[in-house]
Structures are given as structure tokens and as C-alpha cells.
């Protein structure tokens, strides 16, 4: 009977360690998109750490938020606030705004082309009137 008690105690300890080590307390601080294993790990199964996961294991939270773990040019705090993965260098805040930037660029260039075309037409009409008028 004593063996079962020790085994249950040991199993409970191992299970508690595994649950606490997965950092569920920090998940509540993350936006919904980042509440998944891949925020810190290389796979969905939680195997291996990505750059953010390695830094998470080795530093205090305040310092972790001020560095750029994945080297994409944005500190972890900004990436978490914007909902991008701080451990994935191909996922960064500027990438999310790319569509808007392209639309604004097209609108500005279209406006400049329109204004230039209108100026040329008005200049042509004014010169034509002066020659014939």
C-alpha cells in the first residue's frame, strides 16, 4: 500500500511541475492570437524553443519585453501588443499594415497623376485661347 502512496505522490509532483512549467499564468497576458504553443515553441506540440521561448526561459519579464528576440526589428512588447509572434521573424507589425500602406500609396500617386493631368489640360486650353483669341 505504501508503494501506491509514493507513486501517487511522485506522479502528482511530476504532473504539477509539467503544468506549472508550461507558463499558463503568462498566457492570460497575451492576445488571443498568441495563446498557443508556437508563441514560445518551434512546434504546436511544444517541442523545442523558438528565439522568444529561449529568451522567456532565461530572463525576467520586464527585460524580455524590451528586447527583440526574433531579430525582426520590433521589440517583444510591441509585437505582443500588435498581435504578432515575437518568436517568428517573418511575423511582425509592419507586415500587418502592408495592405493599408499600398492603398495609401496608390491613392496618393493617383491624386498626383490626376492633378498633373488637369494642370496640363488647363495650361493647354489657356495657351490655345491666347493664340486664337
Rosetta blueprint (number, residue, H / E / L):
1 X L
2 X H
3 X H
4 X H
5 X H
6 X H
7 X H
8 X H
9 X H
10 X H
11 X H
12 X H
13 X H
14 X H
15 X H
16 X H
17 X H
18 X H
19 X H
20 X H
21 X H
22 X L
23 X L
24 X H
25 X H
26 X H
27 X H
28 X L
29 X L
30 X L
31 X L
32 X H
33 X H
34 X H
35 X L
36 X L
37 X H
38 X H
39 X H
40 X L
41 X E
42 X L
43 X L
44 X L
45 X L
46 X L
47 X L
48 X L
49 X E
50 X L
51 X H
52 X H
53 X H
54 X H
55 X H
56 X H
57 X H
58 X H
59 X L
60 X L
61 X H
62 X H
63 X H
64 X H
65 X H
66 X L
67 X L
68 X L
69 X L
70 X L
71 X L
72 X L
73 X L
74 X L
75 X L
76 X H
77 X H
78 X H
79 X H
80 X H
81 X H
82 X H
83 X L
84 X L
85 X L
86 X L
87 X L
88 X L
89 X L
90 X L
91 X L
92 X L
93 X H
94 X H
95 X H
96 X H
97 X L
98 X H
99 X H
100 X H
101 X H
102 X H
103 X H
104 X H
105 X H
106 X H
107 X H
108 X H
109 X H
110 X H
111 X H
112 X H
113 X H
114 X H
115 X H
116 X H
117 X H
118 X H
119 X H
120 X H
121 X H
122 X H
123 X H
124 X H
125 X H
126 X H
127 X H
128 X H
129 X H
130 X H
131 X H
132 X H
133 X L
